[in-house]
Amino acid sequence: MIIDIPHRLDRDEVKRRLQSRIGELPAHIPGGIAEVSSSWPAPDRMAIAVGALGQQVTGTIDVHEQYVRLTVVLPAALSFMGPLIEAAIRQKGEKLLLEDGRG
């Protein structure tokens, strides 16, 4: 699944917000227990892995000049939840990238 979220921030601010808020991700995952790991394999690419409820979701976040592109790989067992996951990612991503950083 590919999700583009527009922004009006400079790349450094987008990356700062991603880095500072990635630790909040487990609180938004059902089941209460999730493990999240992230790294920056390239200057404008964050790789993420989320393990929860016996499933592993991986993806990347590419920071572009006017948008971020999330590429998420869902395991087959979660593919039916794709639309719900996409809506949640889009909603939280748009709040994260608001000009004032609140959300």
N, C-alpha and C positions, 0 to 999 in steps of 0.2 A: 504494500500500500504506500502511495506517495501523497504527501500532504504539503502544500505550499502555504505559508503564512506570511503575509506582507508585513513590512515594518518601515519606519522612517528613522531608524537609529543608525549610528555608524557601526561598523563591524565589531570594533572593540567593545562597545557597550552591549551589543547582542551577546558576544561571547562572555562578557563579565556576568550578565544576567543568567545565562545558561549555567555557568560554573557555580555561581552562588546559590542557585535554586534547585540544582539537580538532586540534592539531598532530601528535598521535600516530596519527591516522586512516590516513595513507598506509601505515604499517607493517602494517596489517591487511588490505590490499588485495592480491590476487594480482597478480603481474607485476612487483612491485618498484618501479614508477614510477607515482606518482599525484600529481595536482595537486589540492589542496583549497583552496577559498576559502570564507570565511564572513563574515557581516555580521549586524548586529542592526537590521533595518528597523523594529522596534517593541520596546518595553521587555522584553516577555516572549516574543519570537520571534527565533530564530536561523535565518537562511537559509544553506543550504550547497549547494555544487556540487563534485562530484568527477569529475575526468576521468582515465580509465585505460583502457588497452588499446583506444583509439579510441572509447570510449563516454563519454557524459556522463550522470551521475546527479545530479538536483537534489532538493531537499527542504527542509522546514522542521522546526524543533523548537520546539514551543509549550510553555512552562513554565506548568503549572497548579498549584494549591495542593497536590494530592495525587498528581499524576502528570505525566509529560511525554508529549506526543503527537508522534511522528515521522510526518511525511507524506513518503513517498519516491516519486518518479516515476522508474520504470525505463524505459529505452528498449526497444523491441520485441525487440531482439537479446538482452537480458538477462532478459526476462520469465520464461523457463523456470527461471531461477535464483531466482525470488522467494522460495520457501520457505527456501532456504539462506541468502539474504541476510537475511530476516526473523529467522531463528534466531540468526544472528551478531549482528545489531543488538540483539536482545533480551538476549542473553547479556552482551555488552559494556556495554550500557546499565544493566543491573541491577548489574553490578560497579561501575560509575562512581557509581551513586547509593546505594551502601551507606553506612550511617551514618558509618563511619570514613574513607571516601574512598579506601580501598585497592582495587586491582583493576585 
